[in-house]
Structure formats: structure tokens, C-alpha cells
Amino acid sequence: RMGALARDPAAPTQIVVTHHVEEIPDGFTHLLLMRGGATVASGALASTMTGANLSAAFGMPIDVHRDGGRWFARRGS
């Protein structure tokens, strides 16, 4: 499981590319958000995964929350 590997300090670095925040495995620690090939935000997952950053990356209002170790995003108002 990717989450278990992410928490294992002896495991190799993993990179996941996705447009769906729900697919980010628990245990991942960092985030790079891009739009049009340019960095919108990067840093620790817990502080970078925000509605403002996702809204800038997707070009529309996005609400984001975390539940049970998983991230969820919905189109905001």
C-alpha cells in the first residue's frame, strides 16, 4: 500500500500525479500544485492543501477538507 510505504523512512521517495485530491494516500507529506506548467503552491501537505491554493490551481472556487486521513475537494461558491 502506498500510504504504508510513504510512512516507511527506508522506502524510496514516491511521487503521485493526480487531479483528484481524494487519491492522495495517507502518509504523504508534501504537495506541489501547478497550473499551466507553473507552480501555484508547494510545501507541507497539511499547510499547502487549502481552498485558496486549490482554487488558484484549478481556476475556480474549491472547498477542501480532511476526514479520516483523506482529503476531499468540492467546487465552492
N, CA, C and O atoms as a printed pandas DataFrame, in Angstrom:
     atom_number atom_name residue_name chain_id  residue_number  x_coord  y_coord  z_coord
0              1         N          ARG        A               1    0.832   -1.189    0.000
1              2        CA          ARG        A               1    0.000    0.000    0.000
2              3         C          ARG        A               1    0.875    1.250    0.000
3              4         O          ARG        A               1    1.884    1.293    0.704
4              5         N          MET        A               2    0.508    2.256   -0.770
5              6        CA          MET        A               2    1.330    3.454   -0.919
6              7         C          MET        A               2    1.457    4.240    0.376
7              8         O          MET        A               2    2.523    4.783    0.667
8              9         N          GLY        A               3    0.391    4.306    1.151
9             10        CA          GLY        A               3    0.442    5.036    2.412
10            11         C          GLY        A               3    1.443    4.439    3.377
11            12         O          GLY        A               3    2.181    5.167    4.040
12            13         N          ALA        A               4    1.476    3.114    3.462
13            14        CA          ALA        A               4    2.435    2.446    4.348
14            15         C          ALA        A               4    3.862    2.698    3.873
15            16         O          ALA        A               4    4.755    2.929    4.687
16            17         N          LEU        A               5    4.079    2.655    2.573
17            18        CA          LEU        A               5    5.406    2.954    2.035
18            19         C          LEU        A               5    5.801    4.401    2.305
19            20         O          LEU        A               5    6.965    4.685    2.590
20            21         N          ALA        A               6    4.843    5.311    2.217
21            22        CA          ALA        A               6    5.134    6.728    2.463
22            23         C          ALA        A               6    5.584    6.965    3.897
23            24         O          ALA        A               6    6.382    7.866    4.153
24            25         N          ARG        A               7    5.086    6.173    4.830
25            26        CA          ARG        A               7    5.454    6.323    6.237
26            27         C          ARG        A               7    6.745    5.593    6.594
27            28         O          ARG        A               7    7.280    5.786    7.686
28            29         N          ASP        A               8    7.250    4.760    5.692
29            30        CA          ASP        A               8    8.455    3.971    5.945
30            31         C          ASP        A               8    9.691    4.781    5.561
31            32         O          ASP        A               8    9.903    5.046    4.377
32            33         N          PRO        A               9   10.511    5.180    6.535
33            34        CA          PRO        A               9   11.679    6.004    6.215
34            35         C          PRO        A               9   12.707    5.294    5.334
35            36         O          PRO        A               9   13.552    5.953    4.728
36            37         N          ALA        A              10   12.652    3.964    5.251
37            38        CA          ALA        A              10   13.594    3.221    4.418
38            39         C          ALA        A              10   13.098    3.054    2.980
39            40         O          ALA        A              10   13.854    2.619    2.112
40            41         N          ALA        A              11   11.843    3.395    2.725
41            42        CA          ALA        A              11   11.274    3.232    1.386
42            43         C          ALA        A              11   11.746    4.359    0.461
43            44         O          ALA        A              11   12.065    5.454    0.926
44            45         N          PRO        A              12   11.789    4.094   -0.832
45            46        CA          PRO        A              12   12.178    5.154   -1.770
46            47         C          PRO        A              12   11.105    6.243   -1.844
47            48         O          PRO        A              12    9.951    6.023   -1.476
48            49         N          THR        A              13   11.501    7.396   -2.316
49            50        CA          THR        A              13   10.579    8.514   -2.497
50            51         C          THR        A              13    9.518    8.145   -3.526
51            52         O          THR        A              13    9.817    7.513   -4.539
52            53         N          GLN        A              14    8.282    8.543   -3.260
53            54        CA          GLN        A              14    7.179    8.300   -4.189
54            55         C          GLN        A              14    6.626    9.625   -4.681
55            56         O          GLN        A              14    6.593   10.608   -3.941
56            57         N          ILE        A              15    6.200    9.646   -5.913
57            58        CA          ILE        A              15    5.535   10.817   -6.488
58            59         C          ILE        A              15    4.214   10.350   -7.080
59            60         O          ILE        A              15    4.175    9.393   -7.853
60            61         N          VAL        A              16    3.137   11.026   -6.715
61            62        CA          VAL        A              16    1.813   10.730   -7.255
62            63         C          VAL        A              16    1.350   11.965   -8.015
63            64         O          VAL        A              16    1.378   13.074   -7.480
64            65         N          VAL        A              17    0.929   11.778   -9.247
65            66        CA          VAL        A              17    0.388   12.867  -10.057
66            67         C          VAL        A              17   -1.102   12.611  -10.206
67            68         O          VAL        A              17   -1.509   11.555  -10.690
68            69         N          THR        A              18   -1.922   13.579   -9.790
69            70        CA          THR        A              18   -3.371   13.401   -9.848
70            71         C          THR        A              18   -4.075   14.751   -9.937
71            72         O          THR        A              18   -3.518   15.782   -9.561
72            73         N          HIS        A              19   -5.287   14.728  -10.434
73            74        CA          HIS        A              19   -6.170   15.891  -10.417
74            75         C          HIS        A              19   -7.237   15.736   -9.330
75            76         O          HIS        A              19   -8.104   16.597   -9.182
76            77         N          HIS        A              20   -7.174   14.650   -8.580
77            78        CA          HIS        A              20   -8.194   14.324   -7.582
78            79         C          HIS        A              20   -7.541   14.197   -6.214
79            80         O          HIS        A              20   -6.806   13.241   -5.968
80            81         N          VAL        A              21   -7.797   15.142   -5.323
81            82        CA          VAL        A              21   -7.144   15.117   -4.011
82            83         C          VAL        A              21   -7.533   13.879   -3.204
83            84         O          VAL        A              21   -6.795   13.471   -2.307
84            85         N          GLU        A              22   -8.675   13.285   -3.511
85            86        CA          GLU        A              22   -9.105   12.082   -2.799
86            87         C          GLU        A              22   -8.149   10.911   -3.037
87            88         O          GLU        A              22   -8.147    9.952   -2.265
88            89         N          GLU        A              23   -7.349   10.978   -4.083
89            90        CA          GLU        A              23   -6.416    9.896   -4.411
90            91         C          GLU        A              23   -5.080   10.008   -3.671
91            92         O          GLU        A              23   -4.248    9.106   -3.777
92            93         N          ILE        A              24   -4.862   11.079   -2.935
93            94        CA          ILE        A              24   -3.598   11.246   -2.214
94            95         C          ILE        A              24   -3.596   10.294   -1.024
95            96         O          ILE        A              24   -4.432   10.416   -0.129
96            97         N          PRO        A              25   -2.659    9.346   -1.008
97            98        CA          PRO        A              25   -2.633    8.384    0.087
98            99         C          PRO        A              25   -2.266    9.042    1.418
99           100         O          PRO        A              25   -1.474    9.983    1.468
100          101         N          ASP        A              26   -2.858    8.526    2.484
101          102        CA          ASP        A              26   -2.482    8.949    3.826
102          103         C          ASP        A              26   -1.003    8.624    4.020
103          104         O          ASP        A              26   -0.544    7.563    3.597
104          105         N          GLY        A              27   -0.278    9.495    4.635
105          106        CA          GLY        A              27    1.145    9.281    4.853
106          107         C          GLY        A              27    2.018   10.152    3.970
107          108         O          GLY        A              27    3.197   10.342    4.268
108          109         N          PHE        A              28    1.464   10.686    2.886
109          110        CA          PHE        A              28    2.232   11.603    2.052
110          111         C          PHE        A              28    2.393   12.922    2.797
111          112         O          PHE        A              28    1.487   13.339    3.518
112          113         N          THR        A              29    3.526   13.578    2.633
113          114        CA          THR        A              29    3.847   14.736    3.468
114          115         C          THR        A              29    3.964   16.055    2.723
115          116         O          THR        A              29    3.859   17.112    3.346
116          117         N          HIS        A              30    4.180   16.032    1.403
117          118        CA          HIS        A              30    4.410   17.274    0.673
118          119         C          HIS        A              30    3.555   17.343   -0.583
119          120         O          HIS        A              30    3.099   16.330   -1.113
120          121         N          LEU        A              31    3.353   18.581   -1.043
121          122        CA          LEU        A              31    2.441   18.846   -2.147
122          123         C          LEU        A              31    3.042   19.885   -3.077
123          124         O          LEU        A              31    3.659   20.851   -2.629
124          125         N          LEU        A              32    2.860   19.680   -4.370
125          126        CA          LEU        A              32    3.207   20.670   -5.385
126          127         C          LEU        A              32    1.969   20.867   -6.238
127          128         O          LEU        A              32    1.522   19.932   -6.902
128          129         N          LEU        A              33    1.407   22.072   -6.232
129          130        CA          LEU        A              33    0.246   22.400   -7.052
130          131         C          LEU        A              33    0.715   23.216   -8.242
131          132         O          LEU        A              33    1.475   24.174   -8.100
132          133         N          MET        A              34    0.243   22.815   -9.431
133          134        CA          MET        A              34    0.660   23.503  -10.651
134          135         C          MET        A              34   -0.553   23.905  -11.474
135          136         O          MET        A              34   -1.626   23.310  -11.372
136          137         N          ARG        A              35   -0.354   24.924  -12.289
137          138        CA          ARG        A              35   -1.352   25.357  -13.263
138          139         C          ARG        A              35   -0.584   25.868  -14.474
139          140         O          ARG        A              35    0.250   26.766  -14.356
140          141         N          GLY        A              36   -0.866   25.301  -15.624
141          142        CA          GLY        A              36   -0.217   25.743  -16.847
142          143         C          GLY        A              36    1.294   25.590  -16.818
143          144         O          GLY        A              36    2.007   26.388  -17.426
144          145         N          GLY        A              37    1.789   24.580  -16.122
145          146        CA          GLY        A              37    3.219   24.326  -16.051
146          147         C          GLY        A              37    3.973   25.169  -15.033
147          148         O          GLY        A              37    5.191   25.046  -14.902
148          149         N          ALA        A              38    3.260   26.018  -14.318
149          150        CA          ALA        A              38    3.890   26.874  -13.302
150          151         C          ALA        A              38    3.433   26.464  -11.907
151          152         O          ALA        A              38    2.303   26.014  -11.722
152          153         N          THR        A              39    4.311   26.623  -10.941
153          154        CA          THR        A              39    3.983   26.298   -9.558
154          155         C          THR        A              39    3.028   27.327   -8.977
155          156         O          THR        A              39    3.282   28.530   -9.042
156          157         N          VAL        A              40    1.925   26.847   -8.407
157          158        CA          VAL        A              40    0.963   27.689   -7.703
158          159         C          VAL        A              40    1.303   27.714   -6.218
159          160         O          VAL        A              40    1.287   28.774   -5.592
160          161         N          ALA        A              41    1.612   26.545   -5.652
161          162        CA          ALA        A              41    1.953   26.438   -4.229
162          163         C          ALA        A              41    2.716   25.139   -4.024
163          164         O          ALA        A              41    2.522   24.164   -4.751
164          165         N          SER        A              42    3.585   25.142   -3.023
165          166        CA          SER        A              42    4.303   23.922   -2.671
166          167         C          SER        A              42    4.670   23.981   -1.199
167          168         O          SER        A              42    4.816   25.057   -0.619
168          169         N          GLY        A              43    4.815   22.810   -0.611
169          170        CA          GLY        A              43    5.217   22.750    0.788
170          171         C          GLY        A              43    4.595   21.569    1.490
171          172         O          GLY        A              43    4.137   20.617    0.858
172          173         N          ALA        A              44    4.587   21.643    2.800
173          174        CA          ALA        A              44    3.997   20.588    3.610
174          175         C          ALA        A              44    2.528   20.422    3.244
175          176         O          ALA        A              44    1.795   21.404    3.129
176          177         N          LEU        A              45    2.106   19.184    3.062
177          178        CA          LEU        A              45    0.737   18.898    2.628
178          179         C          LEU        A              45   -0.298   19.552    3.534
179          180         O          LEU        A              45   -1.245   20.172    3.051
180          181         N          ALA        A              46   -0.123   19.419    4.837
181          182        CA          ALA        A              46   -1.118   19.926    5.789
182          183         C          ALA        A              46   -1.329   21.429    5.690
183          184         O          ALA        A              46   -2.436   21.907    5.933
184          185         N          SER        A              47   -0.297   22.184    5.339
185          186        CA          SER        A              47   -0.447   23.638    5.262
186          187         C          SER        A              47   -0.640   24.149    3.841
187          188         O          SER        A              47   -1.039   25.299    3.658
188          189         N          THR        A              48   -0.370   23.334    2.837
189          190        CA          THR        A              48   -0.478   23.772    1.448
190          191         C          THR        A              48   -1.809   23.388    0.819
191          192         O          THR        A              48   -2.273   24.058   -0.104
192          193         N          MET        A              49   -2.430   22.313    1.308
193          194        CA          MET        A              49   -3.712   21.858    0.774
194          195         C          MET        A              49   -4.821   22.735    1.342
195          196         O          MET        A              49   -5.483   22.366    2.312
196          197         N          THR        A              50   -5.014   23.895    0.730
197          198        CA          THR        A              50   -6.040   24.842    1.181
198          199         C          THR        A              50   -6.993   25.154    0.033
199          200         O          THR        A              50   -6.669   24.960   -1.139
200          201         N          GLY        A              51   -8.159   25.635    0.396
201          202        CA          GLY        A              51   -9.119   26.045   -0.617
202          203         C          GLY        A              51   -8.568   27.140   -1.514
203          204         O          GLY        A              51   -8.793   27.125   -2.724
204          205         N          ALA        A              52   -7.856   28.079   -0.936
205          206        CA          ALA        A              52   -7.290   29.168   -1.731
206          207         C          ALA        A              52   -6.272   28.645   -2.738
207          208         O          ALA        A              52   -6.284   29.060   -3.897
208          209         N          ASN        A              53   -5.397   27.745   -2.314
209          210        CA          ASN        A              53   -4.392   27.199   -3.229
210          211         C          ASN        A              53   -5.021   26.327   -4.311
211          212         O          ASN        A              53   -4.643   26.419   -5.479
212          213         N          LEU        A              54   -5.974   25.485   -3.933
213          214        CA          LEU        A              54   -6.649   24.659   -4.939
214          215         C          LEU        A              54   -7.458   25.513   -5.907
215          216         O          LEU        A              54   -7.507   25.219   -7.101
216          217         N          SER        A              55   -8.090   26.563   -5.405
217          218        CA          SER        A              55   -8.844   27.463   -6.276
218          219         C          SER        A              55   -7.922   28.103   -7.303
219          220         O          SER        A              55   -8.283   28.220   -8.474
220          221         N          ALA        A              56   -6.736   28.518   -6.875
221          222        CA          ALA        A              56   -5.770   29.109   -7.805
222          223         C          ALA        A              56   -5.293   28.075   -8.824
223          224         O          ALA        A              56   -5.108   28.405   -9.995
224          225         N          ALA        A              57   -5.093   26.834   -8.393
225          226        CA          ALA        A              57   -4.606   25.792   -9.293
226          227         C          ALA        A              57   -5.662   25.372  -10.320
227          228         O          ALA        A              57   -5.334   25.132  -11.482
228          229         N          PHE        A              58   -6.917   25.285   -9.901
229          230        CA          PHE        A              58   -7.975   24.823  -10.795
230          231         C          PHE        A              58   -8.731   25.960  -11.482
231          232         O          PHE        A              58   -9.527   25.704  -12.386
232          233         N          GLY        A              59   -8.503   27.194  -11.076
233          234        CA          GLY        A              59   -9.159   28.326  -11.726
234          235         C          GLY        A              59  -10.639   28.425  -11.445
235          236         O          GLY        A              59  -11.395   28.964  -12.254
236          237         N          MET        A              60  -11.062   27.908  -10.299
237          238        CA          MET        A              60  -12.462   28.000   -9.867
238          239         C          MET        A              60  -12.491   27.860   -8.357
239          240         O          MET        A              60  -11.541   27.344   -7.768
240          241         N          PRO        A              61  -13.569   28.310   -7.714
241          242        CA          PRO        A              61  -13.629   28.185   -6.256
242          243         C          PRO        A              61  -13.688   26.713   -5.831
243          244         O          PRO        A              61  -14.507   25.940   -6.327
244          245         N          ILE        A              62  -12.806   26.351   -4.909
245          246        CA          ILE        A              62  -12.743   24.986   -4.405
246          247         C          ILE        A              62  -12.758   25.023   -2.884
247          248         O          ILE        A              62  -12.019   25.787   -2.263
248          249         N          ASP        A              63  -13.604   24.191   -2.294
249          250        CA          ASP        A              63  -13.602   23.975   -0.846
250          251         C          ASP        A              63  -12.886   22.655   -0.587
251          252         O          ASP        A              63  -13.107   21.675   -1.299
252          253         N          VAL        A              64  -12.033   22.628    0.425
253          254        CA          VAL        A              64  -11.265   21.424    0.725
254          255         C          VAL        A              64  -11.376   21.096    2.213
255          256         O          VAL        A              64  -11.399   21.994    3.054
256          257         N          HIS        A              65  -11.444   19.814    2.528
257          258        CA          HIS        A              65  -11.428   19.394    3.929
258          259         C          HIS        A              65  -10.784   18.016    4.032
259          260         O          HIS        A              65  -10.615   17.314    3.035
260          261         N          ARG        A              66  -10.435   17.653    5.240
261          262        CA          ARG        A              66   -9.809   16.368    5.511
262          263         C          ARG        A              66  -10.700   15.587    6.466
263          264         O          ARG        A              66  -11.230   16.139    7.430
264          265         N          ASP        A              67  -10.857   14.312    6.190
265          266        CA          ASP        A              67  -11.694   13.461    7.025
266          267         C          ASP        A              67  -11.053   12.078    7.089
267          268         O          ASP        A              67  -10.886   11.421    6.061
268          269         N          GLY        A              68  -10.695   11.636    8.286
269          270        CA          GLY        A              68  -10.128   10.308    8.455
270          271         C          GLY        A              68   -8.830   10.087    7.706
271          272         O          GLY        A              68   -8.580    8.978    7.232
272          273         N          GLY        A              69   -8.006   11.098    7.587
273          274        CA          GLY        A              69   -6.733   10.964    6.906
274          275         C          GLY        A              69   -6.800   11.162    5.407
275          276         O          GLY        A              69   -5.761   11.142    4.746
276          277         N          ARG        A              70   -7.985   11.353    4.843
277          278        CA          ARG        A              70   -8.133   11.564    3.402
278          279         C          ARG        A              70   -8.572   13.001    3.134
279          280         O          ARG        A              70   -9.264   13.620    3.942
280          281         N          TRP        A              71   -8.154   13.509    1.990
281          282        CA          TRP        A              71   -8.523   14.862    1.568
282          283         C          TRP        A              71   -9.713   14.786    0.627
283          284         O          TRP        A              71   -9.864   13.828   -0.131
284          285         N          PHE        A              72  -10.562   15.817    0.688
285          286        CA          PHE        A              72  -11.728   15.912   -0.181
286          287         C          PHE        A              72  -11.861   17.329   -0.687
287          288         O          PHE        A              72  -11.621   18.286    0.049
288          289         N          ALA        A              73  -12.246   17.466   -1.950
289          290        CA          ALA        A              73  -12.407   18.790   -2.546
290          291         C          ALA        A              73  -13.731   18.813   -3.316
291          292         O          ALA        A              73  -14.115   17.834   -3.956
292          293         N          ARG        A              74  -14.407   19.945   -3.234
293          294        CA          ARG        A              74  -15.642   20.166   -3.977
294          295         C          ARG        A              74  -15.635   21.568   -4.535
295          296         O          ARG        A              74  -15.004   22.470   -3.984
296          297         N          ARG        A              75  -16.332   21.738   -5.616
297          298        CA          ARG        A              75  -16.473   23.077   -6.178
298          299         C          ARG        A              75  -17.170   23.959   -5.152
299          300         O          ARG        A              75  -18.225   23.611   -4.623
300          301         N          GLY        A              76  -16.556   25.110   -4.881
301          302        CA          GLY        A              76  -17.104   26.032   -3.901
302          303         C          GLY        A              76  -18.033   27.042   -4.544
303          304         O          GLY        A              76  -18.382   26.937   -5.720
304          305         N          SER        A              77  -18.418   28.008   -3.756
305          306        CA          SER        A              77  -19.335   29.043   -4.278
306          307         C          SER        A              77  -18.608   30.355   -4.467
307          308         O          SER        A              77  -19.211   31.338   -4.896
